[in-house]
Amino acid sequence: MSQFETALAAYQNFTDLFQSVILSTVSEDGIPNASYAPFVMDESKNIYIYVSGLSTHTQNLYSMPRVSVLFIEDESQTQQIFARRRLTFDCTPTVVDRDTELWNQIVHRFEARFGEIIQVFRDLPDFRIFQLIPSKGRFVIGFGAAYEVDPNNLSTLEE
């Protein structure tokens, strides 16, 4: 198998290794914020997060609708701390309107993945679902082994 084929195979299921995603947002004053949120992902690689409106990252998503997300290999699993496998996407966030067909589908996916806690969130008026729509991405699997995600087909890498 070529290095590219190895990278592509690793990319295909990389996000399956994670239950949460690291979020990088910025306030309208330019103050950066690093945080995380549990997520679900659809077949088009859209990432959905269910977050409190009171959190800093949610306020930032409203005021500056851009977010970078990071999936990164666990430190205890890496062979080289300076070359952890990682995937980043630059995304545009949009709020999924409550009680729409899409909202109900995504809530069911969250319930299936995370259990009863989602029932609590459903009743809290400040919780909302954001769809993070990736526009570009980069998958790094080691030193000198970085691949751009195909912006026309987020399910594959550019060779």
C-alpha positions in Angstrom: 0.0 0.0 0.0 1.4 3.5 -0.9 1.8 6.2 1.7 -1.2 8.0 0.2 -3.4 4.9 0.4 -2.3 4.4 4.0 -3.2 8.0 4.8 -6.6 7.8 3.0 -7.5 4.6 4.9 -6.6 6.3 8.2 -8.6 9.4 7.3 -11.7 7.4 6.4 -12.5 6.5 10.0 -10.3 8.9 12.0 -13.2 10.9 13.5 -14.8 7.6 14.6 -12.2 7.5 17.3 -13.6 10.6 19.0 -16.7 11.6 21.0 -15.7 15.3 21.2 -14.1 17.9 19.1 -11.8 20.7 20.0 -13.2 24.1 19.0 -11.3 27.3 18.2 -13.4 30.4 18.2 -12.8 34.1 18.5 -14.8 36.9 20.0 -15.8 40.0 18.2 -13.0 41.7 20.1 -10.5 39.2 18.7 -10.0 37.2 21.9 -9.4 33.6 21.0 -11.1 30.8 22.9 -10.2 27.1 22.9 -12.9 24.7 24.1 -14.5 21.4 23.2 -17.9 19.9 22.6 -19.3 16.4 22.1 -20.4 16.0 18.5 -22.1 13.9 15.9 -21.2 13.9 12.2 -23.3 13.2 9.1 -22.3 11.5 5.9 -21.3 14.9 4.3 -18.8 15.5 7.2 -20.9 18.2 8.7 -20.2 18.3 12.4 -23.1 19.0 14.9 -22.5 20.3 18.4 -25.2 20.6 21.1 -24.0 23.5 23.3 -25.2 26.0 25.9 -26.0 29.5 24.8 -24.2 30.7 28.0 -20.8 29.3 27.0 -18.1 31.5 25.5 -17.7 29.4 22.4 -21.4 29.7 21.6 -21.4 33.5 22.1 -18.3 33.6 19.8 -20.0 31.5 17.1 -22.8 34.0 17.0 -20.6 37.1 16.9 -17.9 35.7 14.6 -19.3 32.9 12.6 -16.1 31.0 11.9 -14.7 28.0 13.8 -11.7 25.8 13.4 -12.1 22.2 14.7 -9.4 19.8 15.7 -9.5 16.0 16.1 -6.2 14.9 17.6 -4.8 11.5 18.5 -4.6 10.8 22.3 -1.2 11.5 23.8 -1.2 8.0 25.3 -1.7 6.4 21.9 0.9 8.4 19.9 4.3 7.0 19.0 5.8 10.5 18.6 4.4 13.4 20.7 5.7 15.9 18.1 3.8 14.2 15.3 0.4 13.3 16.7 -2.2 12.3 14.0 -4.7 15.1 13.6 -7.4 16.5 11.5 -8.5 20.1 11.2 -11.4 21.6 9.4 -12.2 25.3 8.9 -16.0 25.5 9.3 -18.9 27.9 9.0 -21.4 27.5 11.9 -25.1 27.7 11.4 -27.8 27.2 14.1 -30.2 24.4 13.5 -33.7 25.7 14.2 -35.3 23.9 17.1 -38.1 21.4 16.4 -37.4 21.2 12.7 -37.0 17.9 10.9 -33.2 18.3 10.9 -33.1 19.3 14.6 -35.1 16.2 15.5 -32.8 13.9 13.4 -29.7 15.3 15.0 -31.2 15.2 18.6 -31.9 11.5 18.0 -28.3 10.9 16.9 -27.1 12.7 20.0 -29.4 10.5 22.2 -28.2 7.3 20.5 -24.6 8.3 21.1 -24.7 10.0 24.5 -27.8 8.8 26.3 -30.1 10.3 28.8 -28.3 13.6 29.3 -29.7 14.7 25.9 -33.3 14.6 27.3 -32.2 17.1 29.9 -30.7 19.4 27.2 -33.9 19.2 25.2 -35.8 20.9 28.0 -33.2 23.7 28.6 -34.0 26.7 26.4 -30.4 28.0 26.2 -29.2 24.8 24.6 -28.9 24.8 20.8 -27.5 22.7 18.0 -24.9 24.2 15.6 -24.1 22.6 12.3 -20.4 23.2 11.5 -20.0 23.1 7.7 -16.4 22.3 6.7 -14.9 24.2 3.8 -11.4 23.0 3.9 -9.4 20.5 6.0 -5.9 19.0 6.6 -5.0 15.5 7.8 -1.6 15.0 9.3 -0.3 11.5 10.0 3.3 12.2 10.8 6.5 14.2 9.9 6.2 15.2 6.2 2.9 13.4 5.9 0.2 16.1 5.6 -2.7 15.9 3.2 -5.3 18.4 2.2 -8.9 17.2 2.4 -10.6 17.5 -1.0 -12.8 20.5 -0.7 -15.1 19.1 -3.4 -15.4 15.7 -1.6 -14.7 15.9 2.1 -14.7 12.1 2.2 -11.3 11.9 0.5 -7.9 13.5 0.4 -6.0 15.2 -2.3 -3.0 13.2 -3.6 
